[in-house]
């Protein structure tokens, strides 16, 4: 997708990175399955889970907060409050999921995976991946194209700087 | 925020077709309108396979005429394919083009009105065809055409007013023209059963008109809708840019030239011209498929799930359909090729594509309705018992296609019967999915109504 404004391109790249990690997570979880926990020393899985928690922490703290504080008000001025209600609602759903995932992964680092822990991570991971990907789909479908039209070129640089700081 | 002195932004070459979320909630039409089309389509889906089962001894060597096979074909084409296209077009065009249409005749909404004629009309027509009752076929044919006219008025108005999604609109206009020709040919074919006027010298032969009718329906009306909507839906689900308009136009022009040659040459029984049309059509769909593959390659989402297994399978069936059609025109006596051609065209390409897309569209719309009502939407993958229903449907659908095709080629009626039964089971699973998702939407609205009561 070819966005004119740097802030849209940066958010789009952020989305691409997030989707890539979450699709990896879906692939790996589907391969391992829910019933049998993976061996405690599985470096690839540990790396992936760390990537997921890092990406999602950055998403819910930096990305979401920046959008809500700096970008949603711009879109609100255009009268697109219906779309923003969906996006805010989804932020509110995804935040606790990402938080729980971070905590579950952290606990598994110390204690390994019991069958119940693994089933929890499995369910949480798939739900998080699905909800976050669907959320990104909506932002790419409506929010970024609109933002690309309404952000003034003079404000584009300042917004990009603010986003870099927020992350 | 916009500086009046700033230059206008340069329009993007590859606009993202999914810029549809802007104001999408306000453009959701009443849920019961698309839902009645989708549920009817799911019911006709089961009926079509069961009718195929009922007429299994006539499938392989079918050469026209009333009975279970004709009824099965129309349960699928009118009952499933066109029905789904109508439900999807009413909702998706409103949202995707940003044109909200609410047309009414007196107190009656035209979209609703179309369903009142079209759905019972199709039920009666299919029953009339199964029974071979000409009077019922004529009456119900008129009802179906009335429903189609209402559909054409609503959709044509949106096409006329819309300024975006030009390539989809061009496909849409061409599809509507084909629909008019298709309906006229259909009514002429039904009337001929009673009056026998097609034997006169001024008219094409009944069998030739039936071939023209099939081409107009499969490749014209439905085919063009499928190709046109693909330019919105595939990039939307893959999170990708739309293909270059110029390339899409090349594909459309080739397909239109192919249709313009194929239909008159079918009416005239000109095999050479039909073969030429097939080659041009094949070139057109090759361009289309290359564009679709590029969309998937460039898309952000790579894991597209079971629905895109269906869509990709349909893309394999599309050129296969044209090649089979070519062979059927050249050697109609061999391997029951005409029957195989019709079967792959409607059960293989079109049905596989539509069920693949519908399993994405239904949960998506349900989620939008939940948001509109301020309710938390369930996960898309949790709607309609997908882990059972859609997997069962895909497995049965694929097996049924292979079994029936093999049965047609080898003249083995028992294989057709087995395929029909497996297909019926798959269609029942898809109905279970559709009802499950439909129940959710109805539940959201019931909850909302309850909450608003004093």
Interface residues (C-beta under 8 A of the other chain):
Chain A: X1 X2 X3 X4 X15 X16 X19 X23 X26 X27 X74 X77 X80 X82 X83 X85 X86 X89 X93 X126 X127 X130 X131 X133 X134 X136 X137 X138 X140 X141 X142 X143 X145 X146 X148 X149 X150 X151 X152 X153 X154 X155
Chain B: X1 X2 X3 X6 X9 X10 X12 X13 X14 X15 X16 X18 X19 X20 X21 X22 X23 X24 X25 X26 X236 X239 X240 X241 X300 X301 X302 X303 X367 X371 X372 X374 X376 X379 X380 X381
